[in-house]
Amino acid sequence: MTDSLLQLAKDSSSEKKHELAEHVTGLLSSRSEEDRTKETDLLNNMLEGVYDSLTPEARQKMSETLADVKATSSTLAGAIAKDEIQIAQAILERSTSLSDDTLLEIAQLKDQGHLLAMAKRDHISKKVTQQLIKRGGKEVKQAIASNLGAELEMPVFEDLVKEIPKQLGDRMRHLRKSNEELIEDLFREDGEIASGPKLEKKPSKISPKAWLAGIRLGKTNLNKAVYQLCIEHNLLDIVGLLSVFSDLDMKYVHNLMVRFDATGIASVCRASGIGAREFQAICKERCKHLKFPESTGSKWLTNYHMLDETDARRLLAVMRAKLESQATHQAA
């Protein structure tokens, strides 16, 4: 494959370069769940080399295809993000391959369309958020205020929320406060958090690894796995699967599962695509483990129906960013 792609890359005709770009973009997209490898580096290098010679339509298609592909290089993502807004929008809104330095540069130099797309990202660092607020118009500022994934101090948030309709502002104020408290709890000692006993390993017909393999092969899905594990009263294996799909360390997912509230585990489940039926089964098992009445589980389920997937995904993104920052700080 490598030799044929390299040969195609050497062809100078526009038609061949577009053929190469479409083919390589598809190959890179098929590795959407992979981290960077020698092969994905080669694919990225090829796309970087032909990007400027592609038509706007081809560049826009590439942006939309690669926006959710983790293996996209920061160089390629950056080139797309600095393009015209119609092309850049998907990458700006969704790509995790964009470096904070690139985002800050775009926030300092680009127009309102680019700023608005960035304001819709699942996670926005404090530095980038500050720049978006500084240069952004009313629409950008409202998007930042409504984005639970934007890192900003409460006084700044309160200034922004004044421009939002009161009902929506009150909702965002409540969500931001409860989410910040939840994130603070991630760094507390286990004994400082109101939670139940640790989960114990229980026998299951199918191991978490086997479930995971089946899900990745398309033979089953996460919801089926979770529901079956609930039938088997096996919350610990559910924690293991949620850890993989949320990209959170198992320790933190476990702590969220045994907390006396449901805010954190509900966000992880919603962001991971867990359905209401499956979450209801989780609530039932959590109530048994925590020795709560079933009515508590019903309240958790009611709140789950009201939980917005975008809000949940953004809270999860902030959790990951905070934990990664802590790990980097401790390693320094």
Phi and psi in degrees as a GROMACS rama.xvg file:
@    title "Ramachandran Plot"
@    xaxis  label "Phi"
@    yaxis  label "Psi"
@TYPE xy
-59.3615  -46.4614  THR-2
-62.6076  -42.066  ASP-3
-67.1246  -37.5992  SER-4
-69.1747  -39.8623  LEU-5
-63.8289  -39.7558  LEU-6
-64.0997  -41.2048  GLN-7
-65.3246  -35.6731  LEU-8
-65.919  -30.7819  ALA-9
-74.3833  -19.6766  LYS-10
-69.1909  128.48  ASP-11
-87.0409  -7.92242  SER-12
-70.914  146.674  SER-13
-62.2957  -40.4381  SER-14
-60.5026  -43.5395  GLU-15
-67.3966  -37.1679  LYS-16
-66.9705  -36.8167  LYS-17
-68.7146  -37.5042  HIS-18
-62.527  -44.4966  GLU-19
-60.3193  -48.7522  LEU-20
-59.929  -44.5964  ALA-21
-65.1963  -42.3782  GLU-22
-66.8722  -46.3916  HIS-23
-69.011  -37.1231  VAL-24
-59.8153  -41.3742  THR-25
-63.1365  -41.6313  GLY-26
-63.3609  -42.5387  LEU-27
-67.9323  -38.918  LEU-28
-63.6558  -34.0826  SER-29
-68.9182  -12.9771  SER-30
-107.373  34.4292  ARG-31
-61.6599  -27.0515  SER-32
-95.5367  0.471427  GLU-33
-90.292  152.456  GLU-34
-81.6179  176.894  ASP-35
-65.3631  135.905  ARG-36
-133.206  174.929  THR-37
-59.4691  -38.1573  LYS-38
-68.7846  -44.8155  GLU-39
-68.5331  -31.3473  THR-40
-62.2709  -40.6168  ASP-41
-63.5365  -44.3537  LEU-42
-61.8719  -43.7039  LEU-43
-62.4353  -42.7341  ASN-44
-60.3738  -40.1661  ASN-45
-64.0638  -43.3856  MET-46
-68.436  -37.1873  LEU-47
-61.2723  -37.4305  GLU-48
-70.944  -29.6429  GLY-49
-105.23  -5.10263  VAL-50
-54.2655  -49.6682  TYR-51
-64.8456  -20.125  ASP-52
-92.901  0.56805  SER-53
-86.5665  156.711  LEU-54
-72.6648  158.489  THR-55
-55.7386  -37.7327  PRO-56
-63.8415  -41.5166  GLU-57
-68.5969  -37.4771  ALA-58
-68.0866  -37.8577  ARG-59
-66.4591  -41.3878  GLN-60
-62.2075  -40.1161  LYS-61
-62.7882  -42.9188  MET-62
-59.7785  -47.4297  SER-63
-67.1113  -33.38  GLU-64
-74.8252  -38.8687  THR-65
-94.9863  -1.99316  LEU-66
-58.9038  -31.5227  ALA-67
-107.375  13.2197  ASP-68
-96.3267  110.532  VAL-69
-64.0984  -27.5992  LYS-70
-78.1637  -2.18926  ALA-71
-64.1965  135.252  THR-72
-72.322  153.763  SER-73
-65.2574  -31.2761  SER-74
-65.7644  -47.3296  THR-75
-66.6468  -44.8932  LEU-76
-59.9874  -39.7618  ALA-77
-64.8898  -40.5983  GLY-78
-62.5797  -42.0325  ALA-79
-67.3938  -42.2334  ILE-80
-64.7928  -25.8712  ALA-81
-91.17  -0.357139  LYS-82
-76.4747  -175.357  ASP-83
-57.0511  149.926  GLU-84
-59.6472  -36.365  ILE-85
-60.9033  -32.1104  GLN-86
-83.7134  -41.8568  ILE-87
-76.7209  -22.5737  ALA-88
-53.1951  -50.8042  GLN-89
-61.3493  -45.1802  ALA-90
-64.9894  -43.5308  ILE-91
-62.848  -37.964  LEU-92
-77.4498  -31.955  GLU-93
-126.668  -22.4939  ARG-94
-72.6398  130.162  SER-95
-89.2942  -0.846583  THR-96
-82.1037  -14.3995  SER-97
-72.9217  129.012  LEU-98
-76.2877  157.436  SER-99
-64.139  -34.2782  ASP-100
-63.4162  -40.5885  ASP-101
-66.3877  -42.9555  THR-102
-61.7714  -41.1221  LEU-103
-65.7592  -39.9796  LEU-104
-62.1541  -43.6974  GLU-105
-65.7103  -39.9228  ILE-106
-63.7943  -28.8619  ALA-107
-82.7743  -26.5839  GLN-108
-115.726  -28.9106  LEU-109
-87.9019  172.247  LYS-110
-84.7075  -179.016  ASP-111
-60.2689  -32.6276  GLN-112
-61.4404  -44.4729  GLY-113
-65.4856  -40.9905  HIS-114
-64.595  -40.0269  LEU-115
-66.0409  -41.318  LEU-116
-61.8017  -41.9269  ALA-117
-65.3312  -34.1225  MET-118
-66.9216  -12.3612  ALA-119
-99.8738  5.24018  LYS-120
-66.0656  152.635  ARG-121
-63.7148  -35.4137  ASP-122
-136.716  133.724  HIS-123
-130.039  121.65  ILE-124
-64.4868  164.107  SER-125
-60.2672  -43.9351  LYS-126
-62.7032  -44.6373  LYS-127
-68.4264  -39.9451  VAL-128
-58.5919  -44.6205  THR-129
-60.2712  -40.7235  GLN-130
-69.3366  -37.908  GLN-131
-64.3366  -40.1509  LEU-132
-67.3555  -38.8952  ILE-133
-64.0765  -43.342  LYS-134
-102.802  -15.6405  ARG-135
-77.8512  149.516  GLY-136
-82.3611  -168.745  GLY-137
-58.3009  -43.6367  LYS-138
-65.0019  -40.1387  GLU-139
-65.375  -44.568  VAL-140
-64.8903  -38.9398  LYS-141
-66.0643  -37.3992  GLN-142
-64.9246  -39.4635  ALA-143
-64.2847  -45.4281  ILE-144
-61.261  -33.4116  ALA-145
-86.5516  -5.29781  SER-146
-97.9573  107.859  ASN-147
-67.8703  -14.0437  LEU-148
-89.1084  -3.03004  GLY-149
-85.9653  125.449  ALA-150
-83.2407  114.558  GLU-151
-153.49  151.624  LEU-152
-71.3289  151.283  GLU-153
-59.1451  -39.3913  MET-154
-60.0154  -38.431  PRO-155
-66.9318  -42.8901  VAL-156
-59.5861  -42.927  PHE-157
-62.9815  -36.2412  GLU-158
-65.0658  -40.1646  ASP-159
-70.4356  -38.0534  LEU-160
-70.6755  -15.4938  VAL-161
-63.4186  -24.2414  LYS-162
-88.6604  0.0813137  GLU-163
-104.026  145.411  ILE-164
-50.4847  141.187  PRO-165
-55.0133  -44.7438  LYS-166
-61.6041  -44.5203  GLN-167
-68.1754  -39.6294  LEU-168
-61.8523  -42.231  GLY-169
-63.7466  -39.5192  ASP-170
-64.177  -46.4126  ARG-171
-65.5349  -36.0713  MET-172
-62.1027  -45.1109  ARG-173
-64.6153  -45.5674  HIS-174
-64.4055  -43.2139  LEU-175
-64.5983  -42.5966  ARG-176
-63.9266  -46.9378  LYS-177
-66.9623  -35.3074  SER-178
-70.9631  -38.7984  ASN-179
-64.8505  -37.8463  GLU-180
-64.3938  -40.3716  GLU-181
-63.6194  -43.964  LEU-182
-65.4153  -38.2946  ILE-183
-60.0042  -37.2874  GLU-184
-65.1838  -24.6462  ASP-185
-60.5045  -26.0958  LEU-186
-102.705  4.48901  PHE-187
-84.176  159.109  ARG-188
-68.4256  150.598  GLU-189
-54.5884  -37.3088  ASP-190
-70.7759  -13.6402  GLY-191
-90.7457  -4.76624  GLU-192
-108.107  135.479  ILE-193
-71.1821  103.451  ALA-194
-151.747  165.542  SER-195
-89.6633  -173.014  GLY-196
-67.436  159.759  PRO-197
-63.3928  152.196  LYS-198
-77.0888  147.152  LEU-199
-111.304  148.112  GLU-200
-67.676  133.883  LYS-201
-127.902  153.292  LYS-202
-64.1137  144.058  PRO-203
-139.578  151.542  SER-204
-67.8998  -33.4099  LYS-205
-128.508  130.886  ILE-206
-73.0687  157.982  SER-207
-56.1954  -38.7567  PRO-208
-62.7299  -39.7508  LYS-209
-68.7629  -40.4537  ALA-210
-59.7384  -45.6805  TRP-211
-61.9903  -42.878  LEU-212
-62.5579  -42.3069  ALA-213
-64.4686  -38.7304  GLY-214
-65.2937  -44.5122  ILE-215
-68.2394  -27.348  ARG-216
-85.9314  -4.11905  LEU-217
79.507  14.3132  GLY-218
-87.5482  -16.801  LYS-219
-151.463  -170.611  THR-220
-143.809  169.769  ASN-221
-62.1108  -38.7135  LEU-222
-63.1586  -41.1111  ASN-223
-64.3641  -40.6406  LYS-224
-63.1982  -46.0718  ALA-225
-63.4886  -43.3615  VAL-226
-64.9132  -41.8976  TYR-227
-64.2853  -41.2138  GLN-228
-67.1167  -30.4025  LEU-229
-66.9118  -41.1607  CYS-230
-59.1927  -34.9527  ILE-231
-87.7218  6.30922  GLU-232
58.1377  39.4981  HIS-233
-116.44  77.522  ASN-234
-68.6351  -29.8997  LEU-235
-64.8207  -40.9134  LEU-236
-68.9065  -30.9378  ASP-237
-64.3979  -41.2581  ILE-238
-57.0212  -42.6269  VAL-239
-60.8806  -43.603  GLY-240
-69.5207  -42.3274  LEU-241
-63.5877  -33.1077  LEU-242
-60.2787  -42.8503  SER-243
-66.6291  -46.9908  VAL-244
-78.8459  -19.9345  PHE-245
-96.0874  -11.5873  SER-246
61.5864  35.1294  ASP-247
-112.219  144.562  LEU-248
-57.0144  141.407  ASP-249
-56.8861  -32.9033  MET-250
-57.1784  -43.3329  LYS-251
-74.8401  -37.4639  TYR-252
-64.5651  -39.4606  VAL-253
-60.2538  -46.6431  HIS-254
-62.5441  -36.6718  ASN-255
-68.4173  -35.3099  LEU-256
-67.2802  -32.5301  MET-257
-100.661  3.40906  VAL-258
-64.9354  156.575  ARG-259
-76.7532  -13.6564  PHE-260
-107.225  178.446  ASP-261
-122.324  5.50473  ALA-262
-58.3858  -50.2101  THR-263
-66.895  -50.4716  GLY-264
-68.5543  -30.64  ILE-265
-65.0023  -41.4687  ALA-266
-65.3954  -42.0941  SER-267
-62.4032  -43.7172  VAL-268
-66.5268  -45.6409  CYS-269
-64.0036  -42.8072  ARG-270
-67.3072  -25.2179  ALA-271
-89.7919  -2.3508  SER-272
90.1716  18.4471  GLY-273
-72.5284  130.417  ILE-274
-78.5977  168.281  GLY-275
-63.3729  -40.3689  ALA-276
-60.7621  -43.2533  ARG-277
-71.5186  -37.1147  GLU-278
-67.7787  -35.4667  PHE-279
-60.117  -40.8116  GLN-280
-65.2325  -38.4699  ALA-281
-63.7246  -43.5241  ILE-282
-58.5926  -41.9329  CYS-283
-60.6314  -44.3342  LYS-284
-71.0623  -36.2332  GLU-285
-64.1483  -41.5548  ARG-286
-61.4975  -40.2004  CYS-287
-63.514  -44.929  LYS-288
-66.7126  -40.0558  HIS-289
-88.7647  -3.41799  LEU-290
61.4718  43.0327  LYS-291
-100.463  154.747  PHE-292
-68.2199  155.348  PRO-293
-61.1899  -25.2223  GLU-294
-62.0895  -29.521  SER-295
-64.6358  -42.2729  THR-296
-62.1831  -35.3589  GLY-297
-64.7538  -37.9803  SER-298
-66.2604  -41.9019  LYS-299
-59.7708  -41.6626  TRP-300
-66.0978  -40.5081  LEU-301
-59.1302  -44.4502  THR-302
-65.6466  -33.1622  ASN-303
-64.8537  -39.0622  TYR-304
-61.1014  -30.1305  HIS-305
-88.8833  -11.8465  MET-306
-74.7722  123.303  LEU-307
-79.083  134.741  ASP-308
-61.7414  -37.5044  GLU-309
-64.8112  -43.7887  THR-310
-60.4008  -42.8808  ASP-311
-64.6048  -43.0824  ALA-312
-64.0146  -38.5038  ARG-313
-70.4595  -39.6902  ARG-314
-61.4794  -42.74  LEU-315
-62.5593  -39.6655  LEU-316
-63.3093  -39.4054  ALA-317
-67.1205  -40.7424  VAL-318
-55.8038  -49.9818  MET-319
-61.0617  -43.2915  ARG-320
-63.4352  -42.4549  ALA-321
-64.7724  -42.5037  LYS-322
-67.8315  -39.5733  LEU-323
-64.8082  -39.8454  GLU-324
-63.8261  -41.7511  SER-325
-63.6663  -42.6066  GLN-326
-63.7162  -41.2977  ALA-327
-64.7002  -40.4487  THR-328
-64.739  -41.5348  HIS-329
-69.6935  -31.142  GLN-330
-77.2037  -21.3786  ALA-331
